[in-house]
Amino acid sequence: MGRVGRIDEMQGTASVWHPVSELTPAGSQPLLPPMATLQILGGRKEKIRAGDVLGALTKDLGFPAQQIGKINVNEFSTYVAVERAIAKDALRKLNAGKVKGKTVKVRLL
């Protein structure tokens, strides 16, 4: 019994399997996730918090909060999920602007 079988047994349900031939191609382009990730070079060591990044994106740069996703602050860098449609604009504006009064370097992952 594989993992799916064990999950079915634990949940008391049966998984529905379909042949791969039922999948239809989405087009010639690869599938892209709806969000893109920006890496900000600055984290907890620079006293940056998630609220500081959200404030810079919404209040200072004017992006709606609905277009901002998860913000993960590490020791030396911060990762921000933004909608793919605004990713390049947010990258350009963050590189030109400031987060918590400090100039930061940002790159698109």
C-alpha positions in Angstrom: 0.0 0.0 0.0 1.4 3.4 -1.0 1.0 6.7 0.7 -2.2 7.4 -1.1 -3.6 4.1 0.1 -2.7 4.9 3.7 -4.3 8.3 3.5 -7.4 6.7 2.0 -7.4 4.2 4.9 -7.0 6.9 7.6 -9.7 9.1 6.1 -12.1 6.3 5.3 -12.4 7.4 1.7 -11.3 6.3 -1.7 -9.3 8.4 -4.1 -10.6 8.9 -7.6 -8.0 8.2 -10.2 -8.1 9.4 -13.8 -5.9 8.6 -16.8 -3.2 11.1 -17.7 -4.7 11.3 -21.2 -7.6 13.3 -19.7 -5.3 16.3 -19.0 -5.4 19.0 -21.6 -2.5 21.3 -22.5 -2.9 24.9 -21.3 -1.2 26.3 -24.4 2.3 26.6 -25.6 3.5 28.6 -22.6 4.3 27.0 -19.2 1.9 27.5 -16.4 2.9 30.4 -14.1 1.8 30.9 -10.5 -0.3 33.9 -9.8 2.2 35.4 -7.3 5.9 36.3 -7.8 8.5 36.5 -5.0 10.6 39.6 -4.3 13.7 39.3 -2.1 14.6 42.3 0.0 18.2 42.4 1.2 17.5 43.2 4.8 15.9 41.3 7.6 15.7 41.0 11.4 19.3 42.1 11.8 18.3 45.4 10.2 15.2 45.6 12.4 12.8 45.1 9.4 9.4 43.6 10.3 6.6 42.4 8.0 4.5 45.4 8.9 7.3 47.7 7.7 7.4 46.0 4.3 3.6 46.0 4.0 3.5 49.7 4.9 6.2 50.5 2.3 4.2 48.6 -0.4 0.7 49.9 0.5 1.1 53.3 2.0 4.3 54.6 0.4 4.1 53.0 -3.0 0.3 52.8 -3.3 -0.3 49.1 -4.0 -3.6 47.6 -2.7 -3.1 45.2 0.3 -5.0 42.5 -1.7 -2.1 42.3 -4.2 0.4 41.5 -1.4 0.8 38.0 -0.1 2.9 36.3 2.5 5.9 38.2 3.9 8.7 36.1 5.4 11.4 38.0 7.4 14.6 36.0 7.9 17.8 37.1 9.6 19.4 38.9 6.6 16.7 38.9 3.9 12.9 39.3 3.5 10.7 37.5 1.0 7.5 39.1 -0.2 4.8 37.5 -2.5 3.2 40.0 -4.8 0.8 39.5 -7.7 2.7 38.7 -10.9 1.0 41.7 -12.6 2.6 44.2 -10.3 5.9 42.4 -9.6 8.1 44.4 -11.9 6.5 47.7 -10.9 6.9 46.8 -7.2 10.5 45.8 -7.8 11.3 49.1 -9.5 9.6 51.3 -6.9 11.1 49.4 -3.9 14.6 49.8 -5.3 14.0 53.5 -5.7 12.2 53.9 -2.4 12.8 53.0 1.2 11.7 50.4 3.8 11.6 51.7 7.3 13.6 54.8 6.2 16.4 52.7 4.8 17.4 52.2 1.2 17.2 48.5 0.3 18.2 46.3 -2.6 15.4 44.2 -4.1 15.4 41.4 -6.7 12.8 39.3 -8.4 13.1 35.6 -7.8 
